[in-house]
Amino acid sequence: MDLARDTDRLIEERKRIGVALSPDELRAIVAHLGRIPTDTELFAFDAQWSEHCSYKSSRHHLRKLPVDGPTVMQGPAEDAGILHLGTWEGERYGVVIAHESHNHPSQVVPFEGAATGVGGIVRDVLCMGAEVIGIADPLRFGRLEDPHCRYVAQSVVDGIAAYGNAIGVPNLGGDVYIDESFDDNVLVNVVALGLIKERDIIHSHAPPNAIGYDIVLVGKATDRSGFGGASFSSLTLDDADAEANKGAVQVPDPFLKNVIMRASYRVFAELRRLGIEAGYKDLGAGGFAGCSAELCAAGGVGAEVELDRVPVSQADLPPAVIAIGETQERLCWIVPPSFTPLLLAIYNEEFSLPRISRSAAAAIVGKVVPGSRYVARHRGEIVMDVDLDFLTGGVRYNRPFTIALPNAVPASAPYPRFADAGVALDALLAHRDVCSRRAIFQRYDAVVRGTTAIPAGAADAGVICPIPGAPLGVAVAVAGNPRYGKLDPQLAAEHAVLEAVRNVVAVGARPLGLTDCLNFGDPTVPEHLGAMVAAIDGLAYAARRLGTPYVSGNVSLYNQSKSGRTVAPSPIVACVGGIDNIAQAASMAFKRAGSALFFVGRPEERLGGSVYADLLGIENAMLPNVAYDRVVREIALMLAAYRVDLVLAAHDISDGGALVALAKMAFATVTGDRIGMRLTSTPLDGRTGTGAFSETCGFIVEVTSEAAFTALAATHGVEVLRLGETTAAYTFAFGGIERPLDALYETWSAPLRDFYAPAAVAGAA
């Protein structure tokens, strides 16, 4: 046997057989094994060493992110992080959160790709022992006037809706941006939340003293769908491979997942009743072998598995597909043999998995053994025998990168302007990144389970009350502006953190912690990696200044096409907030006529990345400044104002600026009391300068007492600007004009109203 020649042959054949491992990585595997890997081993390494699983190009940089703090129950070491929500009836409750991407699958097979993205993130939360209580979906679409981009967007929304609605979990929010950089690479990020008591957390590793424990696979019968999915998600999309890529996308079955979730809750209850410690983990990228290997490696033990025992959809599946295929709706338990009969009975008999889906089941497929090797057999033959640390440890690259100077400079001449503020407001409200998203989020069930206090679209953050009888609330919000990312990835990341935090504060929630998803191009291109590194620096800096740690996250690279088009640098952040008394939370809708309206923040004229700049073709303008000391005081003021019942309504200022924020607060009252407003303050009424259109950090607040609010602001060292007051007339008076809000609402709601129609979208140019 000529090992060197066989290695060279394997390297030559790698693309034909669908392996993304580099030549150097293949040589390292051969050198470690002392032989050519079996097919099963080869595909196992291909999955475990992919960017998707190993973070081989980003892990070095991700260490910069702060992950500790008083709110952290569990940091980003397992499938999901956990943040301390509060104590009720002597129990410390945690919010479980996970954040993932399913970008490549959603571009190739949009409905299935988006649906399985939701399915995967829900499993990440479920396997921590939590009850799944909510999801959110940050989305980035290509231009909707393009028929294919429109089809992708429609199918993505339908996939998210079909899955989330079927499993009975409310969609609490998200955001949508539309940009030409996403024409070839849609971004579908998904967030899931769970609720757990601190003493009930289940970990994603084999428990101590687990030698002899059973390895039990639960869920759908393994099939060919999703084989090679991890590697596919770590490659540049190529239209020539479109048909082949479709096979790497899994097939969703949310109705089976619904049953698995409820069966798992029963198992959790029995484990707690009996005081048994177990390991539980989602089967995602890498399939059964990847999941069971990670469980055992994290527990410092070995594994022996019998692939013949894995429930399969057809008899002739090769061992590599059985071991590595990413069939959906599957999880893996490590439990003591004394508990296994009860576990099998719960899934197979009490919840009848085999009757829900053909050949679905819970089945014993292996044992935990001493040592550190993973051995898999198929029909009596060893098809996999590898060192677990080598398999799951992956590889690490310290790739060269170049951080470009921000693509923004101070203006050398006055900016162009609209003829007047009224014309500007009309254009802003119709812009693709400002107009109503109702046509999208109305597809989602936001109130299933009956725990939703503030649904999507009614505020900057969705709010639920997940603990029966308790006043505790959970808020979740997402943020990440691709227009900012094009100009300055680092400052864009800082603003993503700031906006996500402000969004939860706007409903009265204390920021508990963050997650992030980094959506970038090819890490082997120094400029692309440099953009990600700059974004991580921004995420880390902002989080430290605000005191909000990261407990979960994801990196999605190679978001580009063979044509060379790369997505706008897109660091997307989610923030979880905690509400101590849900009676003191508020939506953005105006509550009564005659209230004073305040601006909390400092108006500035910078227009970089703004919708206003986009409409007028203003390029390379500077992004808004971030004055962290002031922002921290403003957040403290808002939370203090909520605690003493001074806030009737609040809204973060972001896309479109202050006038847009005010209009949306009035629009939110369209189904209740119709309340308008009159601005009397010049700086933000559009008559002078561009402060009304800058997307500067700040809040618009409707207060119960003008005197009390200004006094409280003074004690916090915060300057606030009185803008005007709410009115009984459903009009918007500003800049010397008065506009009917019904007409403005029509302007805002029209562009995406026909989202599902084939015609081009008005204002989506």
Number of C-alpha atoms within 10 A of each C-alpha: 6 7 13 14 10 14 20 14 11 18 19 12 12 17 12 8 11 16 21 22 21 13 15 10 17 23 18 13 21 18 14 14 14 10 15 19 22 14 16 22 22 19 27 29 26 26 34 29 26 27 26 23 22 17 22 19 21 23 15 14 15 17 11 14 19 19 22 17 16 11 17 22 20 20 19 18 12 19 24 29 30 32 29 22 27 17 14 14 6 7 12 15 22 26 30 32 35 30 31 25 29 24 25 31 30 27 28 25 22 27 27 26 28 33 29 27 28 30 24 26 26 31 27 31 30 30 28 28 26 27 23 27 27 31 27 26 28 23 21 28 25 23 23 27 16 15 13 14 22 23 16 24 29 19 22 26 22 20 23 29 23 22 26 26 19 16 22 19 23 27 28 30 27 24 21 19 19 23 20 19 21 23 24 27 28 29 29 29 28 27 32 29 29 25 25 26 18 17 11 17 19 21 22 29 25 29 24 12 13 24 17 16 23 25 28 23 27 27 27 27 23 27 21 22 19 27 28 27 28 27 24 25 27 20 20 20 22 13 14 9 10 13 11 12 23 20 19 26 30 25 21 25 20 22 16 22 24 18 18 27 20 15 20 23 17 16 18 22 14 16 18 12 9 9 9 13 18 21 23 28 29 28 28 26 26 31 31 27 28 23 26 34 30 23 28 29 25 18 20 19 24 24 27 22 24 19 24 16 15 22 24 20 15 11 9 7 13 13 19 22 23 25 29 32 31 29 29 30 29 26 26 25 28 29 25 21 15 10 16 20 11 14 26 19 13 19 25 21 15 12 17 18 24 18 13 17 15 13 17 24 27 29 22 23 19 24 22 26 19 15 15 19 22 24 21 25 18 18 11 10 9 15 20 25 18 20 19 22 17 18 23 22 15 19 17 15 13 11 15 12 17 14 17 14 9 16 17 17 13 11 15 7 6 6 14 10 15 13 8 13 22 21 10 19 24 16 20 26 29 23 25 24 20 22 26 24 20 14 17 19 21 12 15 23 20 28 19 17 14 11 19 22 20 23 22 26 22 19 26 30 34 32 34 26 21 23 15 8 8 14 15 21 25 29 29 32 31 29 27 29 27 26 22 26 25 20 24 26 33 27 24 29 34 23 29 30 31 24 26 27 32 31 32 31 31 30 33 34 30 23 25 28 29 31 26 29 23 24 23 24 27 19 22 14 13 16 17 21 23 20 27 29 23 21 27 25 21 24 31 24 20 24 22 14 12 17 16 26 26 27 30 26 24 19 22 26 26 24 27 25 18 12 11 10 16 22 27 25 29 29 31 27 30 33 30 31 30 25 27 20 16 20 14 19 25 24 26 29 26 31 24 20 16 17 20 22 25 22 23 24 21 17 21 19 16 21 26 27 28 25 26 26 21 15 15 13 11 18 16 19 20 21 27 22 12 15 10 13 10 16 21 15 16 24 25 16 21 27 20 18 21 23 15 12 15 21 26 23 25 31 29 30 27 25 23 26 26 27 26 22 24 24 21 27 26 26 27 21 19 17 7 11 16 22 25 27 29 23 21 16 16 16 17 26 25 22 17 13 16 21 23 26 31 29 27 28 24 24 26 25 28 28 26 20 14 16 11 14 23 18 12 18 21 13 10 18 13 22 16 17 18 19 22 22 19 24 20 13 15 20 22 24 21 23 20 13 11 13 14 13 23 16 12 19 21 16 20 27 20 18 23 23 18 14 19 14 12 13 13 18 20 16 18 17 14
